């Protein structure tokens, strides 16, 4: 599935983000939120990158540890790169 990536600049409140939004939300304070279909999600790094340097990792709207995020993303990339090893 292909998604068009949008960047939405908002004041600090997040209640104005459209349902099913896919893209990056940037608040006035510089915090960034990566979203897929209205849920916090990012395969490339933290889904929340706060202005003060604090980061949070999410996959499909669920908060995960950085280690779990890395493990999950590596496994997904292996499935793409080596599909015959994962076919049953």
C-alpha positions, -999 to +999 in steps of 0.1 A: +000+000+000+013+034-009+008+064+012+013+101+004+034+116+032+022+150+045+037+173+071+012+190+093+023+220+113+001+226+144+000+246+176+007+225+206-027+208+208-031+176+189-069+175+187-069+191+152-051+162+136-074+145+111-086+110+117-065+085+097-038+110+092-006+097+076+025+118+079+045+139+103+029+163+127+052+192+138+041+213+168+050+249+173+075+239+199+093+216+174+081+182+186+075+157+158+050+129+157+051+103+129+017+088+122+002+061+100-036+059+095-041+080+126-018+060+149+016+068+161+040+047+140+075+048+126+097+021+112+128+043+108+132+055+144+111+071+172+075+080+164+077+109+189+107+132+189+101+158+215+117+193+213+137+185+245+153+154+230+131+128+246+121+101+222+093+075+222+090+044+199+056+033+186+044+006+162+008+007+150-002+029+179+015+008+206+044+021+226+074-002+225+110-001+238+138+010+215+152-025+216+119-041+207+114-016+180+148-023+165+142-061+167+108-058+150+120-036+122+150-058+115+127-088+113+104-070+089+133-060+067+146-096+066+111-108+054+113-083+026+149-090+016+148-128+020+112-138+014+119-175+006+132-180+041+099-170+056+075-187+032+059-219+044 
